Amino acid sequence: MKIAIVCDWLVTLGGAEKVLGEMIQCFPQADLFSIIDFLDTHERKFLQNKSVQTTFIQKLPFAKTKYRSYLPFMPLAIEQLDLTAYDLVISCSHAVAKGALTGPDQIHISYVHSPMRYAWDLQYQYLHESGLDKKWIGLLARYFLHKLRLWDNCNANGVDHFIANSQFIAKRILKTYRRTAEVIYPPVDTLTCLPIQQKENFYLTASRLVPYKKIDLIVESFRFLPDKNLIVIGAGPDMAKVKNKAGANVTLLGYQSDENLISYLQRAKAFIFAAEEDFGILPVEAQACGTPVIAYGKGGTLETVHDLKHHHQPTGLFFYEQTTTAICQAIGQFEANQHRFLVHACVNNAQQFSAAIFREKIKSFVKNCHATTHQKKYPV
């Protein structure tokens, strides 16, 4: 088969790009398409030297830094990719990639990280956090998101098979598109995230510093825990807000290399995660390093962390409100039960999300889809 892999954009190296890299490992003969490609040279290793075919947005002014401002043009851009020469199209989508156009003789499989959150159930939160919920600009933004929802729902009909990155996202896909999805969890590098037994006296959180990650909430919580230390890894637009809330017991390290991040994950007494995430790779990477997780009990973490209250070999515990009080209480509960969180239990749980298992499941799913389609076209 001739295979095309389509993604939304290539700007930074994150969880979606790690999934993309594993897909390229599965199908090294595939051609790669993206709306834009501005990855730095040192970040391109996962692409295996593949050239990337981009859209007209690549050449628009300030596209490298202001690419999100071109969201109104992205549906048109993704539809301009000519994929007619391919038997199989795999879209790796959290925005518009699943809208790539395919014909009746092509198979389109879409691995969905999430339906566009800012267009669907989290519209009000995103508008408020971005300051686009007021006066005429709010009316214009709502109208655009309305049109985007119509387009997004319509092009779901062009996808033959959906894959969700968690049961949580499978429910979102069913709610949004009225389509069922196979769940294949994203790959976690359990070969690099190796555990150590000896933990040090600090808590860790790490993320891109954007509003929904709630890093500022975690930092603020440690104002009420002056005898406990927190290390924060990550950079982003919320850095100033996080700095303003950081007390003397909080250390902000900014962006760190993967090697440094893993070192801190290995040594932390626990990893704190306050976001409602679709899957959440970092909590799994923490467990692969033998480190338990204190997480907000909603979203993908409910599928990746064994809760203290409901499992004989817990790998973490949950708090159920995004408040400083809930986080402080969870940390207190963790300290009182720290002896129950065993390194080997965390590692064993993380192994089910390994890259090897991901590749095996993706290849098997594609093979089955191809075989089923072939049988329908050419019945015996």
C-alpha positions in Angstrom: 0.0 0.0 0.0 0.9 3.6 -0.5 0.5 5.3 2.8 0.2 9.0 3.8 0.4 10.3 7.4 -1.3 13.6 8.0 -0.8 15.7 11.2 -2.0 19.1 12.2 1.2 21.1 12.7 4.9 20.5 13.5 6.1 23.3 15.7 7.2 21.8 19.0 8.0 18.3 20.3 5.2 17.2 22.5 2.9 14.2 23.1 1.2 14.3 19.7 4.6 14.4 18.0 5.7 11.3 20.0 2.6 9.4 18.7 3.5 10.6 15.2 7.1 9.3 15.6 5.8 5.9 16.5 3.5 5.8 13.6 6.4 6.6 11.3 8.2 3.7 13.0 5.2 1.5 12.1 5.0 2.7 8.5 8.5 3.9 7.4 7.5 4.0 3.8 4.7 6.5 4.4 4.8 10.1 3.1 4.3 12.9 5.7 1.9 15.9 5.4 1.3 18.8 7.8 -0.3 22.2 7.7 3.0 23.8 8.7 6.5 22.5 9.6 8.7 24.8 11.8 10.5 22.2 13.9 14.1 23.0 14.8 16.8 20.8 13.4 17.6 19.2 16.8 13.9 18.2 17.2 13.5 16.4 13.9 15.1 13.1 14.8 11.7 11.4 15.3 10.7 12.2 11.7 13.5 9.9 10.5 14.7 12.4 7.9 11.4 12.5 6.1 10.5 15.5 4.1 7.2 17.1 5.1 4.7 18.4 2.5 3.0 21.5 3.9 0.2 23.9 2.9 -0.1 27.6 1.9 -0.1 28.6 5.5 3.6 27.7 5.7 4.4 30.8 3.6 2.0 33.3 5.3 3.5 36.1 7.4 4.5 35.2 11.0 3.2 31.7 10.5 6.0 30.3 12.7 5.0 32.2 15.8 1.4 33.1 15.2 0.2 29.9 13.5 -2.8 29.6 15.8 -4.1 32.9 14.4 -4.5 31.2 11.1 -7.0 28.6 12.5 -9.8 30.1 10.4 -7.9 29.1 7.3 -6.8 25.6 8.4 -9.9 23.7 7.3 -9.3 25.1 3.8 -5.6 24.3 4.0 -6.0 20.7 5.0 -8.5 20.2 2.2 -5.9 21.3 -0.4 -3.5 18.4 0.3 -3.7 16.1 -2.7 -3.8 12.6 -1.3 -5.3 10.8 -4.3 -2.2 8.7 -4.9 -2.5 6.9 -1.6 -4.3 3.7 -0.6 -4.3 4.5 3.1 -4.4 7.8 4.8 -3.7 8.0 8.6 -4.5 11.3 10.2 -3.0 12.1 13.6 -5.4 14.8 14.7 -6.2 17.1 17.6 -7.5 19.9 15.3 -8.1 19.7 11.6 -6.0 16.8 10.2 -8.9 14.4 10.2 -10.5 16.7 7.6 -8.1 15.5 4.9 -10.1 14.6 1.8 -10.1 10.9 0.6 -12.0 9.0 -2.0 -14.2 5.8 -1.9 -11.2 3.6 -2.8 -9.1 4.9 0.0 -9.0 4.0 3.7 -8.9 6.9 6.1 -8.0 6.0 9.7 -7.9 8.9 12.2 -6.0 8.7 15.4 -7.8 11.4 17.5 -6.1 13.0 20.5 -9.3 14.9 21.0 -12.1 16.5 19.1 -11.2 20.3 19.0 -11.8 21.1 22.6 -12.0 24.9 22.0 -14.8 24.4 19.4 -16.8 21.9 21.4 -17.3 21.3 25.1 -14.6 23.6 26.4 -15.5 26.5 24.2 -16.5 28.8 27.1 -13.4 28.1 29.1 -11.1 28.8 26.1 -12.9 32.0 25.2 -12.7 33.3 28.8 -9.0 32.3 29.2 -8.0 33.9 25.9 -10.0 37.1 26.5 -12.2 36.5 23.5 -15.5 36.4 25.3 -16.3 40.1 25.4 -18.2 42.6 23.1 -17.9 42.3 19.4 -14.8 40.2 19.4 -16.7 37.6 21.5 -19.5 37.6 19.0 -17.1 37.1 16.1 -15.2 34.3 17.9 -18.4 32.5 18.7 -19.6 32.7 15.1 -16.3 31.4 13.8 -16.4 28.5 16.3 -20.0 27.7 15.2 -18.8 27.4 11.6 -15.9 25.3 12.7 -18.1 22.9 14.5 -20.2 22.5 11.4 -17.2 21.7 9.3 -15.7 19.4 11.9 -18.9 17.4 12.3 -19.3 17.1 8.5 -15.8 15.9 7.7 -16.1 13.1 10.4 -18.1 11.3 7.7 -15.0 11.0 5.6 -13.2 9.0 8.3 -13.6 5.2 7.9 -12.2 4.2 11.3 -11.6 6.2 14.4 -8.9 5.5 17.0 -9.1 7.3 20.4 -6.1 7.8 22.7 -8.2 6.9 25.8 -11.7 5.8 26.8 -12.3 9.4 27.9 -11.7 10.6 24.3 -13.7 7.7 22.9 -16.7 9.1 24.8 -16.0 12.6 23.4 -15.8 11.1 19.8 -19.2 9.4 20.4 -20.7 12.5 21.8 -19.3 14.8 19.1 -19.5 12.7 15.9 -21.8 9.8 17.0 -19.0 7.3 16.0 -17.4 4.6 18.0 -13.6 4.5 18.3 -11.0 1.8 19.1 -8.9 2.8 22.1 -5.1 2.6 21.6 -3.2 4.4 24.3 -0.3 6.6 23.3 3.2 5.3 23.5 5.4 6.0 26.5 9.1 5.5 26.4 9.4 3.0 29.2 12.9 2.0 28.0 14.3 5.5 28.8 12.2 6.2 31.8 14.0 3.8 34.2 13.1 3.7 37.9 15.3 4.4 40.9 14.5 3.3 44.4 15.9 6.3 46.4 13.6 9.3 46.3 14.5 12.8 47.3 12.5 15.3 49.4 10.7 17.3 46.7 7.5 17.2 44.6 7.6 17.7 40.9 5.2 19.1 38.3 6.1 19.6 34.6 4.1 20.9 31.6 3.9 23.6 29.1 2.7 26.6 31.1 -0.8 27.3 29.6 -4.0 28.0 31.5 -5.7 24.6 31.4 -2.6 22.8 32.8 -3.3 24.6 36.1 0.4 24.8 37.0 -0.3 28.2 38.8 -2.8 26.4 41.0 -0.2 23.8 42.0 2.3 26.5 42.8 -0.2 28.5 44.8 -1.0 25.4 46.8 2.5 25.2 48.1 2.1 28.6 49.7 0.1 26.7 52.3 2.8 24.0 52.6 5.9 26.0 53.5 7.7 22.9 54.8 7.4 21.1 51.5 9.4 21.7 48.3 8.1 21.9 44.7 10.1 21.9 41.5 8.4 23.1 38.3 9.7 22.3 34.8 8.2 24.0 31.8 7.8 27.2 29.9 5.0 29.0 28.2 2.6 32.0 28.3 1.7 31.5 32.0 5.2 31.9 33.2 4.6 35.4 34.7 1.5 34.2 36.5 3.3 31.2 37.9 6.3 33.3 39.1 3.9 35.7 40.9 2.4 32.8 42.9 5.7 31.0 43.7 6.9 31.1 47.3 10.4 30.4 48.6 9.8 26.7 48.6 9.1 26.6 44.8 11.9 26.3 42.3 11.1 27.2 38.6 13.5 25.5 36.2 11.9 26.6 32.9 12.3 24.4 29.9 14.5 21.3 30.4 15.9 18.6 28.1 14.3 15.2 28.1 17.3 13.8 30.0 17.0 16.4 32.8 13.2 15.9 33.0 13.6 12.1 33.4 16.2 12.7 36.1 13.8 14.8 38.1 10.9 12.3 37.5 13.1 9.5 38.9 14.1 11.4 42.0 10.8 13.1 42.9 8.8 11.7 45.8 5.6 12.3 43.8 4.5 13.9 40.5 1.6 16.4 40.8 -0.8 16.8 37.8 -3.8 19.1 38.0 -5.1 19.2 34.4 -8.1 17.5 32.9 -6.1 15.8 30.2 -7.2 13.6 27.3 -4.6 11.0 28.2 -1.6 12.6 30.0 1.8 11.1 29.0 3.8 12.7 31.9 1.9 10.9 34.7 2.7 7.6 32.9 6.3 8.6 32.4 6.5 9.4 36.2 5.2 5.9 37.0 7.7 4.3 34.6 10.4 6.1 36.7 8.9 4.5 39.8 7.3 7.7 41.0 3.7 7.9 42.2 1.2 10.5 40.9 -1.1 12.9 42.7 -3.6 13.8 40.0 -6.9 15.6 39.3 -9.5 12.8 39.1 -10.9 13.5 35.7 -9.9 12.6 32.2 -7.3 10.2 31.0 -5.5 9.9 34.4 -8.4 7.8 35.7 -7.3 5.2 33.2 -3.5 5.4 33.9 -3.2 5.7 37.7 -4.2 3.1 40.2 -5.9 5.0 43.0 -5.0 4.6 46.6 -8.7 3.9 47.6 -9.5 1.3 45.0 -6.4 -0.7 44.3 -4.3 -3.1 46.4 -1.1 -1.8 44.6 -1.8 1.9 44.2 0.4 4.1 42.0 -1.1 7.4 43.0 -4.2 9.1 44.4 -6.8 11.6 43.1 -8.2 14.9 44.1 -11.6 15.9 42.6 -11.6 19.7 42.7 -9.2 22.0 41.1 -8.6 24.0 44.2 -5.6 24.7 46.5 -7.5 23.0 49.4 -8.1 19.8 47.5 -4.4 19.7 46.4 -3.1 20.3 49.9 -5.4 17.6 51.3 -4.2 15.1 48.6 -0.6 15.8 49.5 -1.3 15.3 53.2 -3.0 12.0 52.3 0.0 11.0 50.2 2.4 11.7 53.0 0.3 9.6 55.5 0.3 6.6 53.1 3.7 7.0 51.4 4.7 3.5 52.4 2.0 2.0 50.2 3.3 3.4 47.0 5.9 0.9 45.7 8.3 1.5 42.9 7.7 -1.8 41.2 3.9 -1.3 41.2 4.3 2.0 39.4 6.7 0.5 36.9 4.5 -2.5 36.2 1.5 -0.3 35.6 3.4 1.9 33.2 4.6 -1.1 31.1 1.1 -1.5 29.6 1.6 1.8 27.8 4.9 1.0 26.2 5.8 2.1 22.7 6.2 -1.6 21.7 2.6 -2.3 22.6 1.4 0.8 20.8 3.2 -0.2 17.6 1.8 -3.7 17.8 -1.8 -2.5 18.2 -1.6 0.2 15.5 -0.2 -2.3 12.9 -2.8 -4.9 13.8 -5.6 -2.4 13.6 -4.5 -1.2 10.2 -4.1 -4.7 8.9 -7.6 -5.7 10.1 -9.1 -2.5 8.5 -7.4 -3.2 5.2 -8.5 -6.9 5.2 -12.1 -6.0 6.0 -12.2 -3.3 3.3 -10.7 -5.7 0.7 -13.3 -8.4 1.6 -16.1 -5.9 1.1 -14.7 -4.7 -2.3 -14.0 -8.2 -3.6 -16.4 -10.7 -2.0 -15.6 -14.3 -2.5 
